[in-house]
Amino acid sequence: MPRMLSICLTVLAVYSAVIALIPPLRRGLSGLTEFVDSWLFPIAPNLAYAAFTALLAGALARRKRIAWRLVMVLLGISLALSIAGVLVLLYVPGGTVEGSKTTLAETAFSLVVVTLLLVLMLWSRQEFYARVQPASARKAVLTLVGLLAVSFVVGFLLVTAFSGTLPAHRRAVWTLSHTLGGVFDVPHPGHPPSWVSFLIGLMSAIALITAFAVLFRSQRAKAVLAPEDEERIRQLLGERDSLAYFATRRDRSAIFSPSGKAAVSYRVVNGVSLAGGDPVGDPEAWEHAIRAWTDQAAAYGWTPAAIGASEEGARAYQRGGLKVLELGDEAVIDVAAFTLTGREMRGVRQAVNRVERAGYTLRVRRHHELNPEEMRTIIGRAEAWRDTETERGFSMALGRLGDPRDGRCVLVEARKADGDEAALLSFVPWGATGLSLDLMRRDRNAENGLMEFMVAGLVEAARGLGVDRISLNFAVFRSAFEEGARLGAGPVIRAWRRLLLFLSRWWQLESLYRANVKYRPEWVPRFLAYGDTRDLVKVGIASAVAEGFLRPPSLPQLLRRGVT
């Protein structure tokens, strides 16, 4: 039912926008418009109303209870008008009113149709269970009222300046009618130029879109890990998952199992409740934590998904009702087995020797060993060397270099011959004996091969730190690059590899694979868990936004671009 209603309202929204933008089409389809408006559902050739209907369709698709209530209100208004029309026409001779094209039979038919729609909506009310944040409705109403007031004032000034054939005493009523999307069809003796109507409709559409964005927002800005939840998460961290420490990110939220022995760390992005890695805590309690998380997602109409799950975590998500797709592989170095000798390590060995000959030195320390001034310098260099406007990372990044609570993190510094900083790596703890890469920064003018020099140096120092495994970057679709390049590879895998190579022009797909494969690591598969196949695109976009690879522009940004 929600999907069917969403499709119907989407069609109405497109139709309303088209007839609003194309006057000849509006006149040619006036009969159809009148039929739909009179017998089925309110419709108006207005951009604001089109925006309202489209947003309502999206909310219905997400099973929002408040959207169901809005539809019920609209149908209730139609029902009241139909009942009033029938009562009036019953007392008119011939069942018609002078000047009106609507007959008693047509009004009665409309009453029957609207009544059936209301019954159908009431029958399916249990399917619309998704809630919104308690404060969202109040903020949305205030936003809508404020922006519509601005639209009315600006529109009234436009109508006053360019009134056309509209009499002065009708300007306020005409402006109010068009500001509200033409829902209340009031006849007017004259009208201003069509572009005035278009601008008022556009301003009201922006007001509606903004208000609905507030009402149905994904809670991205509210995703804050409370200090007490962070402490509980830290107590649940174990040895299993190299991504577990990233569950302490403070721009995530956490939901715990009833026993408190496990938790899912997530952030809601564009309507997707996106978990990062495996649940933390006792694997015996993972199932209960996952159920609490998916129940919460269902209650708010969010799409559940988990990115970067291990094989064990993916099985747990699968038992929780999600589908699983292999996403790529994580490169893990076994410290005891790592060596620079041998033909396969020749490239890394040569890079290390070249950097050493250039006079570079390496220093490896725990974060708590740095004094405040040293840490401020490191943070400044990391910020200066960042090559993107926003910090990237969600599933494999911490995003808070230098925080006092992260004293067990490990910093790897490379210095030039003159003592100046050249590059840095920061690793978070992976249990008691592991490290997981968090941050990688380097001076663009530094010697080539610097990363190989730093990784090899870290492995050498790891033995003194009590570290026996190091997790490096995650290579998306690693097997496709490897298998597609083999002799005799099939046409499908070769085509898939060529597509990935093409996409690597914009995203670091092949480069991440190449950057890791040189160390001959153990490849540990990572998975994507998702609810429904048709949600994969939505989940992919949300993942790209969370990881920082995609940054949808906000309304103020779009307006600024339009001005400039």
C-alpha positions as CSV (number, residue, x, y, z in Angstrom):
1,M,0.0,0.0,0.0
2,P,2.7,2.6,0.9
3,R,4.5,2.0,-2.4
4,M,1.3,2.2,-4.5
5,L,0.3,5.4,-2.8
6,S,3.8,6.8,-3.3
7,I,3.7,6.0,-7.0
8,C,0.2,7.6,-7.4
9,L,1.2,10.8,-5.7
10,T,4.5,11.0,-7.6
11,V,2.5,10.9,-10.8
12,L,0.3,13.6,-9.5
13,A,3.3,15.7,-8.5
14,V,4.9,15.4,-12.0
15,Y,1.6,16.2,-13.6
16,S,1.1,19.3,-11.4
17,A,4.6,20.6,-12.1
18,V,4.2,20.0,-15.9
19,I,0.9,21.9,-16.2
20,A,2.3,24.7,-14.0
21,L,5.3,25.2,-16.2
22,I,3.6,24.8,-19.6
23,P,0.5,27.0,-19.9
24,P,-0.7,25.6,-23.3
25,L,-0.6,22.1,-21.8
26,R,-2.4,23.3,-18.8
27,R,-5.3,24.6,-20.9
28,G,-5.4,21.5,-23.1
29,L,-5.6,19.2,-20.0
30,S,-8.0,21.3,-18.0
31,G,-10.7,18.6,-18.3
32,L,-8.4,15.9,-16.9
33,T,-7.2,18.3,-14.1
34,E,-10.8,19.1,-13.2
35,F,-11.7,15.4,-13.1
36,V,-8.9,14.4,-10.8
37,D,-9.4,17.5,-8.6
38,S,-13.1,16.9,-8.3
39,W,-13.3,13.2,-8.0
40,L,-10.0,11.7,-6.8
41,F,-7.5,14.0,-5.1
42,P,-6.8,17.7,-4.8
43,I,-4.5,18.9,-7.5
44,A,-3.4,22.4,-8.6
45,P,-1.1,23.7,-11.5
46,N,1.4,25.1,-9.0
47,L,5.0,24.4,-8.3
48,A,4.5,24.7,-4.5
49,Y,1.7,22.1,-4.6
50,A,3.8,19.8,-6.9
51,A,6.7,20.0,-4.4
52,F,4.3,19.2,-1.5
53,T,2.9,16.2,-3.3
54,A,6.3,14.9,-4.3
55,L,7.6,15.2,-0.7
56,L,4.5,13.6,0.6
57,A,5.0,10.7,-1.8
58,G,8.5,10.2,-0.6
59,A,7.4,10.2,3.1
60,L,4.6,7.7,2.3
61,A,7.2,5.4,0.6
62,R,9.2,5.5,3.9
63,R,6.0,4.6,5.8
64,K,5.9,7.8,7.8
65,R,2.9,8.0,10.1
66,I,2.7,11.8,9.8
67,A,2.5,11.5,6.0
68,W,-0.5,9.1,6.4
69,R,-2.1,11.7,8.6
70,L,-1.6,14.4,6.1
71,V,-3.3,12.3,3.4
72,M,-6.1,11.6,5.7
73,V,-6.6,15.3,6.3
74,L,-6.6,16.1,2.6
75,L,-9.1,13.3,2.0
76,G,-11.2,14.4,4.9
77,I,-11.4,17.9,3.4
78,S,-12.4,16.4,0.1
79,L,-15.0,14.3,1.9
80,A,-16.5,17.3,3.8
81,L,-16.7,19.3,0.5
82,S,-18.4,16.4,-1.3
83,I,-20.9,16.0,1.5
84,A,-21.6,19.7,1.5
85,G,-22.0,19.6,-2.3
86,V,-24.4,16.7,-2.2
87,L,-26.5,18.4,0.5
88,V,-26.6,21.7,-1.5
89,L,-27.5,20.0,-4.8
90,L,-30.2,17.9,-3.2
91,Y,-32.2,21.1,-2.5
92,V,-31.6,22.6,-6.0
93,P,-34.2,21.8,-8.7
94,G,-32.7,19.6,-11.4
95,G,-29.6,18.8,-9.3
96,T,-27.5,21.7,-10.8
97,V,-26.4,25.1,-9.6
98,E,-26.3,28.0,-12.0
99,G,-22.7,28.8,-13.1
100,S,-21.5,25.4,-11.9
101,K,-20.6,22.5,-14.2
102,T,-20.9,19.9,-11.3
103,T,-24.1,17.9,-11.1
104,L,-25.6,16.0,-8.2
105,A,-24.6,12.7,-9.8
106,E,-21.0,13.7,-10.3
107,T,-20.8,15.0,-6.7
108,A,-22.3,11.8,-5.3
109,F,-19.8,9.8,-7.3
110,S,-17.0,11.9,-5.9
111,L,-18.3,11.3,-2.4
112,V,-18.3,7.5,-3.0
113,V,-14.7,7.6,-4.4
114,V,-13.4,9.7,-1.5
115,T,-15.1,7.5,1.1
116,L,-13.6,4.4,-0.5
117,L,-10.1,6.0,-0.4
118,L,-10.6,6.9,3.2
119,V,-11.7,3.4,4.1
120,L,-8.6,2.0,2.3
121,M,-6.3,4.4,4.1
122,L,-7.8,3.5,7.5
123,W,-7.5,-0.2,6.6
124,S,-3.8,0.1,5.8
125,R,-2.9,2.5,8.7
126,Q,-0.8,-0.2,10.4
127,E,1.6,-0.1,7.4
128,F,2.5,3.5,8.2
129,Y,4.4,3.1,11.5
130,A,7.5,5.1,11.0
131,R,8.0,8.0,13.4
132,V,9.8,11.3,13.1
133,Q,11.9,13.0,15.8
134,P,9.7,14.6,18.5
135,A,11.1,18.1,17.9
136,S,11.0,17.7,14.1
137,A,7.3,18.5,13.6
138,R,7.5,21.7,15.7
139,K,10.6,22.9,13.8
140,A,9.1,22.0,10.5
141,V,5.9,23.9,11.2
142,L,7.8,27.0,12.3
143,T,10.1,26.7,9.3
144,L,7.1,26.4,6.9
145,V,5.2,29.3,8.5
146,G,8.2,31.6,8.4
147,L,9.2,30.8,4.9
148,L,5.6,31.0,3.5
149,A,5.2,34.4,5.3
150,V,8.3,35.6,3.4
151,S,6.9,34.1,0.2
152,F,3.6,35.9,0.8
153,V,5.3,39.3,1.5
154,V,7.6,39.1,-1.5
155,G,4.8,37.9,-3.7
156,F,2.5,40.7,-2.5
157,L,5.1,43.3,-3.4
158,L,5.5,41.7,-6.8
159,V,1.8,41.7,-7.4
160,T,1.6,45.3,-6.3
161,A,4.3,46.3,-8.7
162,F,3.1,44.1,-11.6
163,S,-0.6,43.7,-11.0
164,G,-1.7,43.2,-14.6
165,T,-5.5,43.0,-14.8
166,L,-5.9,42.1,-11.1
167,P,-7.8,44.8,-9.1
168,A,-6.1,46.3,-6.1
169,H,-8.6,44.9,-3.5
170,R,-8.0,41.3,-4.7
171,R,-4.2,41.3,-4.6
172,A,-3.8,40.0,-1.1
173,V,-6.3,37.2,-1.6
174,W,-4.7,36.2,-4.9
175,T,-1.2,36.2,-3.4
176,L,-2.3,34.1,-0.4
177,S,-4.1,31.6,-2.7
178,H,-1.0,31.1,-4.9
179,T,1.4,31.1,-1.9
180,L,-0.6,28.2,-0.5
181,G,-0.2,26.3,-3.7
182,G,-3.7,27.0,-5.1
183,V,-5.2,24.5,-2.9
184,F,-8.1,26.8,-2.2
185,D,-9.4,27.7,-5.6
186,V,-10.8,31.2,-5.4
187,P,-12.0,32.9,-8.6
188,H,-10.4,36.2,-9.3
189,P,-11.4,39.0,-11.8
190,G,-8.1,39.3,-13.5
191,H,-4.5,38.2,-12.9
192,P,-0.9,39.5,-12.9
193,P,1.7,38.3,-15.4
194,S,2.4,34.6,-15.5
195,W,6.0,35.0,-14.4
196,V,4.8,36.5,-11.1
197,S,2.7,33.4,-10.4
198,F,5.7,31.2,-11.3
199,L,8.0,33.1,-8.9
200,I,5.5,32.9,-6.0
201,G,5.0,29.2,-6.7
202,L,8.8,28.6,-6.8
203,M,9.3,30.4,-3.5
204,S,6.5,28.4,-1.8
205,A,8.0,25.2,-3.3
206,I,11.4,26.1,-1.7
207,A,9.6,26.7,1.6
208,L,7.8,23.3,1.5
209,I,11.0,21.5,0.5
210,T,12.9,23.1,3.3
211,A,10.2,22.4,5.9
212,F,9.9,18.7,4.8
213,A,13.6,18.4,4.9
214,V,13.4,19.5,8.6
215,L,10.5,17.2,9.2
216,F,11.9,14.0,7.7
217,R,15.6,14.8,8.1
218,S,18.0,11.9,8.7
219,Q,19.2,13.0,12.1
220,R,22.8,13.3,10.6
221,A,23.5,16.5,12.6
222,K,22.1,14.8,15.8
223,A,24.3,11.8,15.6
224,V,26.4,12.4,18.7
225,L,27.9,9.6,20.9
226,A,27.1,10.5,24.5
227,P,30.1,10.3,26.9
228,E,28.4,7.5,28.8
229,D,27.8,5.5,25.6
230,E,31.4,6.1,24.5
231,E,32.6,4.7,27.8
232,R,30.3,1.6,27.4
233,I,31.6,1.1,23.8
234,R,35.2,1.2,25.0
235,Q,34.5,-1.4,27.6
236,L,33.1,-3.7,24.8
237,L,36.0,-3.4,22.5
238,G,37.8,-6.7,21.9
239,E,40.3,-8.4,19.7
240,R,38.0,-9.6,16.8
241,D,37.4,-6.6,14.6
242,S,40.1,-4.2,13.3
243,L,37.4,-1.6,12.8
244,A,36.0,-1.9,16.4
245,Y,37.8,1.2,17.7
246,F,36.1,3.4,15.1
247,A,32.8,2.7,16.9
248,T,34.0,5.4,19.4
249,R,33.6,8.1,16.7
250,R,31.5,10.8,18.3
251,D,29.5,11.6,15.1
252,R,27.9,8.1,15.4
253,S,25.2,6.8,17.7
254,A,25.1,3.5,19.5
255,I,22.2,1.1,20.3
256,F,22.9,-1.7,22.8
257,S,21.5,-5.1,23.3
258,P,19.0,-5.5,26.2
259,S,21.8,-7.1,28.2
260,G,24.3,-4.3,27.4
261,K,26.9,-6.9,26.3
262,A,26.9,-5.8,22.6
263,A,26.1,-2.7,20.6
264,V,25.8,-1.5,17.0
265,S,27.5,1.8,16.1
266,Y,25.7,3.7,13.4
267,R,24.9,7.0,11.8
268,V,21.8,7.9,9.9
269,V,22.6,9.4,6.5
270,N,19.9,10.3,3.9
271,G,17.4,7.9,5.5
272,V,19.9,5.0,5.8
273,S,20.9,3.8,9.3
274,L,24.5,3.0,8.4
275,A,26.4,0.7,10.8
276,G,30.2,0.7,10.6
277,G,31.9,-2.7,10.8
278,D,30.7,-5.5,13.1
279,P,28.7,-5.0,16.3
280,V,31.1,-4.6,19.3
281,G,31.0,-6.7,22.4
282,D,30.1,-10.4,23.1
283,P,29.3,-12.2,19.8
284,E,26.6,-14.1,21.7
285,A,24.7,-10.8,22.2
286,W,25.3,-9.5,18.6
287,E,21.9,-10.9,17.4
288,H,20.0,-8.9,20.1
289,A,21.9,-5.7,19.3
290,I,21.3,-6.1,15.6
291,R,17.6,-6.7,16.3
292,A,17.4,-3.6,18.4
293,W,19.1,-1.6,15.6
294,T,16.8,-2.9,12.9
295,D,13.7,-2.4,15.0
296,Q,14.7,1.2,15.6
297,A,15.3,1.6,11.8
298,A,11.9,0.2,11.1
299,A,10.3,2.5,13.7
300,Y,11.7,5.6,12.0
301,G,11.4,4.4,8.4
302,W,15.2,4.2,7.9
303,T,16.9,1.7,5.6
304,P,19.3,-0.5,7.6
305,A,22.7,-1.2,6.2
306,A,26.2,-2.1,7.5
307,I,29.4,-1.3,5.7
308,G,32.8,-3.0,6.2
309,A,31.5,-6.0,8.2
310,S,33.9,-9.0,8.6
311,E,32.8,-12.5,7.6
312,E,31.7,-13.2,11.2
313,G,29.8,-9.9,11.4
314,A,28.2,-10.4,8.0
315,R,26.8,-13.7,9.1
316,A,25.4,-12.1,12.2
317,Y,23.7,-9.3,10.1
318,Q,22.4,-12.1,7.7
319,R,20.8,-13.9,10.7
320,G,19.3,-10.5,11.6
321,G,17.4,-10.5,8.3
322,L,19.8,-8.5,6.0
323,K,21.3,-9.6,2.7
324,V,25.1,-9.7,2.3
325,L,27.4,-8.6,-0.6
326,E,31.2,-8.9,-0.6
327,L,32.5,-5.4,-0.9
328,G,36.3,-5.9,-1.0
329,D,39.2,-6.8,1.1
330,E,41.2,-5.4,4.0
331,A,45.0,-5.6,3.8
332,V,46.4,-7.0,7.1
333,I,50.2,-7.4,7.7
334,D,51.4,-10.2,9.9
335,V,54.3,-8.6,11.7
336,A,56.1,-11.9,12.3
337,A,55.9,-13.0,8.7
338,F,56.7,-9.6,7.1
339,T,60.1,-9.3,5.4
340,L,61.8,-7.1,2.8
341,T,63.8,-9.9,1.4
342,G,62.8,-11.8,-1.7
343,R,62.0,-11.0,-5.3
344,E,58.3,-10.1,-4.6
345,M,59.4,-7.4,-2.2
346,R,62.0,-5.9,-4.5
347,G,59.9,-2.8,-5.2
348,V,59.3,-2.0,-1.5
349,R,62.9,-2.7,-0.6
350,Q,64.2,-0.4,-3.3
351,A,61.8,2.4,-2.2
352,V,62.9,2.0,1.5
353,N,66.6,2.1,0.5
354,R,66.1,5.2,-1.7
355,V,64.4,7.1,1.1
356,E,67.0,6.1,3.6
357,R,69.8,7.3,1.3
358,A,68.0,10.7,1.0
359,G,68.5,11.1,4.8
360,Y,65.0,10.5,6.0
361,T,64.4,9.2,9.6
362,L,61.5,7.6,11.3
363,R,60.0,7.9,14.8
364,V,57.2,5.7,16.2
365,R,55.4,6.7,19.4
366,R,52.2,6.2,21.2
367,H,50.1,9.4,21.3
368,H,50.3,9.7,25.0
369,E,54.1,10.1,24.6
370,L,53.8,13.4,22.8
371,N,53.7,16.6,24.7
372,P,50.8,19.1,23.9
373,E,53.1,21.3,21.8
374,E,54.2,18.3,19.7
375,M,50.7,17.2,19.2
376,R,49.5,20.7,18.1
377,T,52.3,20.7,15.5
378,I,51.3,17.3,14.2
379,I,47.6,18.3,14.0
380,G,48.6,21.5,12.1
381,R,50.7,19.5,9.6
382,A,47.9,16.9,9.1
383,E,45.5,19.7,8.4
384,A,47.9,21.5,6.0
385,W,48.6,18.2,4.0
386,R,44.9,17.2,3.7
387,D,44.0,17.2,0.0
388,T,40.2,17.4,0.4
389,E,37.9,20.1,1.8
390,T,36.3,17.7,4.3
391,E,37.7,14.9,6.4
392,R,37.1,11.6,4.7
393,G,36.2,8.3,6.4
394,F,33.5,6.7,8.4
395,S,34.1,2.9,8.7
396,M,37.9,3.2,8.9
397,A,38.7,6.6,10.2
398,L,38.5,8.2,13.7
399,G,38.4,11.9,12.7
400,R,39.8,13.3,16.0
401,L,43.6,13.3,15.9
402,G,45.2,14.3,19.2
403,D,42.2,13.5,21.5
404,P,43.4,12.8,25.1
405,R,41.3,9.6,25.3
406,D,43.2,8.1,22.3
407,G,46.5,7.9,24.0
408,R,47.1,4.2,22.9
409,C,47.0,5.2,19.3
410,V,50.3,5.0,17.5
411,L,51.9,7.9,15.5
412,V,54.5,7.2,12.8
413,E,56.5,10.3,11.7
414,A,58.9,10.6,8.8
415,R,61.4,13.5,8.9
416,K,63.6,14.9,6.2
417,A,67.3,15.2,6.5
418,D,66.9,18.8,7.9
419,G,64.6,17.6,10.6
420,D,61.4,18.9,9.0
421,E,58.2,16.8,9.1
422,A,57.6,14.9,5.8
423,A,54.7,12.6,6.5
424,L,52.7,11.0,9.2
425,L,50.6,7.9,9.8
426,S,48.3,7.4,12.8
427,F,46.9,4.0,13.9
428,V,44.2,3.1,16.3
429,P,44.4,0.1,18.7
430,W,43.1,-3.2,17.4
431,G,42.7,-5.0,20.7
432,A,45.8,-5.3,22.8
433,T,48.2,-6.5,20.0
434,G,47.0,-4.9,16.8
435,L,46.9,-1.6,15.0
436,S,44.5,-0.3,12.4
437,L,45.3,2.6,10.0
438,D,43.4,5.8,10.8
439,L,45.2,8.7,9.1
440,M,47.7,9.1,6.3
441,R,49.2,12.4,5.4
442,R,52.3,13.5,3.5
443,D,54.1,16.5,2.1
444,R,53.6,16.4,-1.7
445,N,57.2,17.5,-2.2
446,A,58.6,14.6,-0.1
447,E,60.6,11.7,-1.6
448,N,58.8,9.0,-3.5
449,G,58.6,5.7,-1.6
450,L,58.0,7.5,1.7
451,M,54.9,5.4,2.5
452,E,56.8,2.1,1.9
453,F,59.6,3.5,4.2
454,M,57.1,4.3,7.0
455,V,55.2,1.0,6.8
456,A,58.4,-1.1,6.8
457,G,59.7,1.0,9.7
458,L,56.4,0.6,11.7
459,V,56.6,-3.2,11.2
460,E,60.2,-3.2,12.6
461,A,59.1,-1.0,15.6
462,A,55.9,-3.1,16.1
463,R,57.7,-5.9,17.8
464,G,58.8,-3.5,20.6
465,L,55.3,-2.1,20.9
466,G,53.8,-5.6,21.4
467,V,52.0,-5.4,18.1
468,D,51.7,-8.6,15.9
469,R,49.2,-7.4,13.2
470,I,48.6,-4.2,11.3
471,S,45.5,-3.4,9.3
472,L,46.2,-1.1,6.3
473,N,43.7,0.3,3.8
474,F,40.6,-1.3,2.5
475,A,40.6,-2.2,-1.2
476,V,37.1,-2.1,-2.8
477,F,36.5,-4.9,-5.3
478,R,40.1,-6.1,-4.9
479,S,39.3,-9.6,-6.4
480,A,38.0,-8.0,-9.6
481,F,41.4,-6.2,-10.2
482,E,43.3,-9.3,-9.5
483,E,41.2,-11.9,-11.2
484,G,40.4,-9.7,-14.2
485,A,44.1,-9.2,-15.0
486,R,44.8,-13.0,-15.0
487,L,45.5,-14.9,-18.2
488,G,42.3,-16.5,-19.4
489,A,40.0,-14.3,-17.4
490,G,36.4,-14.5,-18.6
491,P,34.7,-11.7,-20.5
492,V,32.4,-10.7,-17.6
493,I,35.3,-10.2,-15.1
494,R,37.4,-8.4,-17.7
495,A,34.5,-6.0,-18.4
496,W,34.0,-5.5,-14.7
497,R,37.7,-4.7,-14.2
498,R,37.6,-2.2,-17.1
499,L,34.6,-0.5,-15.6
500,L,36.4,-0.2,-12.2
501,L,39.5,1.1,-13.9
502,F,37.4,3.8,-15.6
503,L,35.8,4.7,-12.2
504,S,39.2,4.9,-10.7
505,R,39.7,8.2,-12.5
506,W,37.5,9.8,-9.9
507,W,37.7,7.4,-6.9
508,Q,40.8,5.7,-5.5
509,L,39.8,2.1,-6.4
510,E,42.8,0.8,-8.3
511,S,45.3,3.0,-6.5
512,L,44.2,1.6,-3.1
513,Y,44.6,-1.9,-4.3
514,R,48.1,-1.1,-5.8
515,A,49.1,0.7,-2.6
516,N,48.4,-2.4,-0.5
517,V,49.2,-5.4,-2.7
518,K,53.0,-4.5,-2.7
519,Y,53.3,-5.5,1.0
520,R,52.0,-9.0,0.3
521,P,49.4,-8.8,3.0
522,E,46.7,-11.2,4.1
523,W,43.5,-10.2,2.4
524,V,40.6,-10.3,4.8
525,P,37.2,-10.0,3.1
526,R,34.8,-7.2,4.1
527,F,31.0,-7.2,3.4
528,L,28.1,-4.9,2.9
529,A,24.9,-5.8,4.6
530,Y,21.6,-4.3,3.4
531,G,17.9,-4.9,3.7
532,D,16.4,-5.0,0.2
533,T,18.0,-5.2,-3.2
534,R,16.1,-2.2,-4.5
535,D,17.8,-0.1,-1.7
536,L,21.3,-0.8,-2.9
537,V,21.6,2.5,-4.8
538,K,20.3,4.4,-1.8
539,V,22.7,2.6,0.5
540,G,25.6,3.2,-1.9
541,I,24.9,6.9,-2.0
542,A,24.6,7.1,1.8
543,S,27.9,5.2,2.2
544,A,29.6,7.6,-0.2
545,V,28.3,10.6,1.7
546,A,29.3,9.1,5.1
547,E,32.8,8.3,3.8
548,G,33.2,11.8,2.4
549,F,33.4,10.9,-1.2
550,L,30.1,12.6,-2.1
551,R,28.9,15.8,-0.6
552,P,25.4,16.8,-1.6
553,P,25.1,20.6,-1.7
554,S,22.8,22.2,0.8
555,L,20.1,24.7,-0.2
556,P,22.2,27.7,1.0
557,Q,25.1,26.5,-1.1
558,L,22.9,26.2,-4.2
559,L,21.6,29.7,-3.6
560,R,25.1,31.1,-3.2
561,R,26.2,29.4,-6.4
562,G,23.2,30.9,-8.2
563,V,24.2,34.4,-7.0
564,T,27.8,34.0,-7.9
